[in-house]
Amino acid sequence: MKKLLLLTLLGCEYTLPDGPVLGYEIDDAACSDGIDNDQDLLIDCEDPDCLMRSTHCGQQIPVVPDGRPETGMLCHDQIDNDDNGQFDCGDPACRDQMENCCVLEFNDEACSDGIDNDQNGYTDCQDHTCRLGFFVTVCFEGDAGSCSDGEDNDGDGETDCDDSGCAREPGCSDSCDGLPEGAETSVATCTDGCDNDGNGYTDCRDLSCAQSDDPAVVAACSPDLGDENTLARCTDGFDNDDNGFTDCADFSCSRSQDQAILDACAERAENTLERCSDGVDNDANGFVDCNDFSCSRNDDQAVLDHCAGNAEDSLAACSDGDDNDGDGHIDCEDFDCAQSDNPDVSALCGGEPEATFAQCSDGVDNDNNGYTDCADWSCRNAIDAAVRQACQESVHRPRNNMSPSDEELAQANAACADGRDNDEDGFTDCDDWDCSWNPLVTICDGPRVCEDK
């Protein structure tokens, strides 16, 4: 009051604002007013600033969890509806369905604007949602143009011919000519700069090298990685040295000579019954509970029994409507079911996965998992490198300056105007994210899915 009086006497009138001051989105008032106060394009509880610094945006715990799968509006209600330890857009089940509007970097504009749109610490092509975005064409490094422009187009830290995606490109292939193809398991194949096995990962970025049983290979793949070697940086949740591995998932932390770092990693290791059943990615390696090899391949029989009991690989588990293994995928939508060796499960889920040229180009959802041809993970990541390349070229056609044919446009428009939920994801035609954002679809007018959110 004295300060207000002093300002008045000095001729400076002060008016108490009606709402939160623009520029900050860090308290309960600013995080509940429906305004983008800090102008970062994220409003209220969708803004990480609110999640971290406001009590308003924390998880709300109902008296009795209802057990419903998180989808649609349930992905924005601040409740862990499926009781798996993660709520709303922090739950993979919400992020996996684009119509839930949890993913913000998924198109060419957002993946090339130099902004970390979703504020997850990764910008443009460094963000995996850009690198793996089905309609993203600016994060591709594998053709003549992108392998000779001096840019790290796919944000993986490697440029042009140093990028494994360019290893077989004619302008770069001389460096790999005559070198052995096949498994990357020796010091030679793990240090030659080539993607010998054609799986998209070169040398020590390939798990067959990075997690080799050969001490010589381990030594070759364990140099001084630089920045991620202190206790603070090994526990901050960031990939400080930008090598694709975070904290204790990075060998520079998990194999440190500093006992304090080793102790911290031991505390976060996902290798006990408690940590393998808490629904949390304790070691921050991207895999939760029994989806993490440290649980599913544990030496503790109690952990193995727990994981076996929650496996989604039997006829019963693949037809009960439950996400038994907690990976966000249910029954035949789970690769463990869709690609099962069990003949009964295979028959239930439609047989063999889509992995051949014929299966990946016939317009049929052969494995009955809701994804057709190159929209299916098993095609885009097929063992046959030629199939992977064909799918990559089909997705990145605009990047290669190739215009879609009239037939392709007609097919895309027809699928998005037939009144049917063709991919059985609960959304039809232009209400489906796949139609709304597909550049081949020209019949969807008005705001696209998530644009008017």
N, C-alpha and C positions, 0 to 999 in steps of 0.2 A: 504494500500500500504506500509506504514511504517513497519507494522507487517510482511508482506511478505518479505521485504528487510532485516529485522533483522534475520528472519529465514534462508534466503539465506546466509547471512554473517556468521551465526553460523554453516553453513554446512548442514542445514536441508532444503532440497528442498520440496516445497509444490506444488502439482498439483491440480488445481481446478477440482472437479469431474464433469463428463459429466451429471450426473443425480442425483436424490435424494440419500442421504446416507442410506445404508442399516441399518435397526434397528429401523427406525421410519416411521410410516405411518400416518402422522398427518397434512400434508399441501397439497395444491393443486397439487404441482408437484408430490409428492409421491403417491397421490391418483388418478393419471391419467396416470401412466406410465406402467400399465399392469404387475407390479411386486409385489410380496408379500414381501414388504420391511421389515416388522417386523416378517416375518416367522411364522405367526399364522394361515396359511392355508387359509386366507381370503384376497382377492385381491381388491384394490381400493375401490369402493363404496360399495362392499359387506362387508367391514370391518367396524364395528361400530366406530372405531377410526376416520375413514374418515367422517362418517355421523355426528359425534359430533364436529369435529375440523377442517373440511375442508369446504370451501365455494363451492368447485367444486361439492360436492355430495348432495347438497340440492335439494329440489323439484324445478322442472322447471314448470312454470305456462304458459300454452299456452293461446293465446288470447281468443280462444273459446274452452272449453272442448269438446271432441268429444263424450263423453258418452259411449264409448265402455267398455265392462267388462274387468277387468284386468286379463290377462292370457298370457301365453307364453312370448314372447319378451316384451310385454307391462308391464311385471312385473320387467323389468330391464331398463326402459327408463326414470326414474326420473320424471314421470308425473302421476298425479292423474287422470287417464283416465276416471274413472267412477264418478269422482267428489263427492266422499263420505268422503273426508277429510283425507284419508289415501292413500299412494302411494307405489307402488312396493311391496317389501316383508313385509312392514308394514301393508299391506291390507290383511285381512283374506281371501279374494278371491284368492289371490296369494298363501298363505300358505296352503290353503285347497287342492290345486291340486299339488301333489308331483312332477309332471313333470315340474313345474315352478322353481324347484330347490331352494326354499326358506327355506326349512327345512333341517338342517344338522345333527341332532342327531336322527337317525331313524333305525339304525341297531345294531346288537350285538357289533360290533367292536367300533362304535362311542359311544355306551351307556355303555361301560365298560373300557374306556381308561383313565379315571380320568381327562379328559380335557373338559372344557366348550366350545365345538366346535363352537357353534353359538354365544358365548359371550353374552348370555342373563341373566347371573347371576346364572344359574342353571346347574349343572354338572351331566352327566350320568342319573341315575334313578331319580334324583331330578327334571329332566326336563320332563314336561308332554308329550313331543313328544317321549320320550323313554318309559315312563310308558304306554302310549296309542299306541305305535308303533305296527302295525299289525304283523310285522315280527321280533319284538324284543322278545327274549326269556330270557334275563338276568335280566329283571326287574319284575320278577314274584315271589310273596310270597303267597303260598296257597297249596303246596303239602308237603308231609312228609319231603323231603330233604330241601326245602327252609324254612320250619317252624321250623327247628332244627339246623341250621348252624351258629347261632349267628350273622347273618348279616341282615342288613336292605335292603333286595334285591330289593324292589320296591321303595326305596327312599322316603317313606312317613313319616319317623321319628319314625316308630314303628318296633320292631324286633321280629321275631318268633311268639310265642303265644300271644304277646302283639299286634300283627297286626290283624286288623279285618279280613283280608283275610285268616287268619289261625284259626279263631274262631271256625269253624266247622270241622277242620282237626282232625282226631281221636286222635292224640297226644296232642292236645290242648283243645279238646272239653269238658274235665272234668270240666274246670273252668266255663263253660256256661251251663252245664247240670242242668236241673230243673229250670233254669231262664226263665222268660216269653218271648215268641216270639211275634213279632208283632211290633206295633208302638213304637218308642222311644219318649215318651212324659212326663214321670215322672222323679223325681229326682233319683229314684231307677234305672230305665232303662237307664238313662243318665249318670250314674256313675258306672255301673257294669262291665265295660271293655269288653262288648260283643256287637256284631253287631246284636241286637235283631231283627231288621226288614230285615236283610239280604241284605241291599242296598250297602254294601261296605264301610260304614262309621260308626265309633264307637263313642258312647257317644257324647261329645261336638263337634266332627268333623261332626256330622250329623246335618243338618239344622233344623230338627224337634226339636233338643235340643238347638242348638245355637241360634235359632230365636224363641224360645218358648214364649208363652203368659203367662206362669206360672212364677211369680216372683221368686219362689223357684228354679226352673230349671235355670232361668237366672243367679241367684246368684251362683249356683253350677258351671255354665259354664263361669263365669267371674272372675277367680282368677287373681292374679298379673302375667301377662304373661312375665314380664321381660324386654327385651331389647326394644320392640316397644312401648315406652311410653314417648318419648320426641318429641318436635316439629320437630326437624331435621329428626328423624327416621320415623315420621308419614307423611312426605312429600317427602321422597327420592325415592319412587318407588320400594323399596325392601321389601321383607318379612323378616325383621330382625330377628324375633324370630322363623322363619321356622315352622309356624303353619298352613301354607296354605293360609293365608290372608295378604293382603298388605295394608299398610297405613290406610286410613280411612275405608277400608273394614274389618279391624281388630277391634274388640270391644275395645281393649286396647287403641285405638286411638279415635274411634267414641264415646266411653262412658267415655272418660278421665275426670278427675277432673280439668284439666288444661284448662282454658278458651281460651288460645291462640291456643291450639290444636283443641278445639271444633270450634273455629272461622275458622281455616284453613280447617277443614272438611266441614264446612258449605259452604265455598267458592267453594269446589270441588264437592259438592253433585250434583248428577244427578237428579234434581227434579224440574227444571223450564222449561218453554217452550223453552227458548233459548238453555239450555244445553241438552234438550231431542230431539234436531233437528240439532245439529252441527256436527254429525258424529264422535264425539270424546268420548272415554271412560273416562269421567271426573273424576269418582271416582275410576278408576283403579281396578274395580272388575271383569273385563273380559267381561262385557256386555255393548253394545253401544246403546244409545238413547232408543227407544221403546222396545228393547230386554232386557232392565233393568227394573226389577219390580218397582223400584223407579219412573220410568216414566209411565209404562203401568198400574200401580195401584196407580197412583198419586191422591191426593185429589183435584187438580186443574182441573176443567172441560175442560179448554183450552188445557191442556196437554193430557187429555184423548181423546178429540176430535181429536187432532193431531195424536195420536197413532192409533186411530180407523181408521182414514183416510189412514194411511200407513200400515195397517195390511195386511198380506198375508194369508187370510183365506176365501175369496169368490171365486166363479167360475171365475169371471172376473180377479181378482188379481192373481189367480193360473194358468192363461192361457195367460197372456199378455207379457211374455218374459222378464219382469222386476223384479228386486230384490226390491220389494215394501217396505219391512221392513228393508232393508239395513243390513241383517245379512250374506251376502255373498252367499246365496242360492236362486235359482230362481225357481218359480213355483213348480212343483212336487218334485224337489230336496230339497225343504224346508219342514221341518217336519210339519210346520203349515198347509201345503197343504196335504202332504202325509198321515198325521194322522188326517185329519179333520173329524169332526162329520157331516159335511154337505154332504148329500147323493150325490149331484151333483159333488162336489169336490172329494169325495171318489171314485166315478165312473171314473172321469177324471184321477185320479192318481193311479188307480189300486186296490182300495178297502182297506181292513184292513191292518194295518202294520204287518210286519213279526215279530211274537212274540211267536209262539208256537213251540213245538218240530218238528211237521210236516212241518211247514212253514220254519223253520230255518235249515232244512236238506234235502230239496227236490231239490236243485239246481236251483230253479226258483226265479226270482225277483218278488215276489208276490205283493209288493206294488208299483212296477214300478218306484222306485226312483233311479235306477242305481246301487244298491248294492244288492248282493245276499247272503242269509243265514247269516253266521257269519261275513261277511263283512259289514252287515247292522247294523247300530247303534241300531236299535230296537231289534235285536237279542242279541247283546253283552250286552245290558242294559235292557233286558226284565224283567218284573215284576216277572216272574217265575224264582226263583233262580236256579232251575235245568237247565233251558235253558242257563242262563248266565254261569253256571259252564261248561256246555258242550262246549260252544263257547270258553271259556277260555282254556279248555283242548286242543281243536283243534288247537288254536293258539300257545300254549306253549308246544306242544308235544315234541320238541327236549329237552326242559328243564327237562322233566320227563323221559329222556333217552329212549323214544319210537321212533323207526325208522318208517318213512312213508312207507306205503305199495306200492307195484308195481302199484296197481290200482290208488292210489292217484297221484303218479308221472306221470302216463300215462294221467290222466285227466288234470293235470296242464299243461303238455306239449302240449296236444291236443288243449286246449283253447288258448294257446299262439302261435299256428302255423296254425290257421284256416283262417287267412286273414280277420277276422272280428273284429270290435270294439265292443266286447261283452258287455262291461260296458258302452258304449256310452259316453265316456269321451273325445273323439276326438283323441285317440291314439290306435294304433293297434299292437297286438302281442308284439314283443320285444321292440317296441318303447314306450310301455306302462310301466310306473314305476312298476305296479303290477306284470308284467311278469319279468321285468328286475331284480328285487330284491327278488322275491319269491324264497326261498331256494329249493322249490319242482321243480322249472323249471330248466331244464338242457340243453335246446336247444338254449339259448340266448348267443351268443359269442360276444367278443369285449367289449369295455367299456360300462358299464351300464348307464342307464339314469342318467344324472347329473355328472357322473364321469369325462367326458371329457370336462366339462364346464370351 
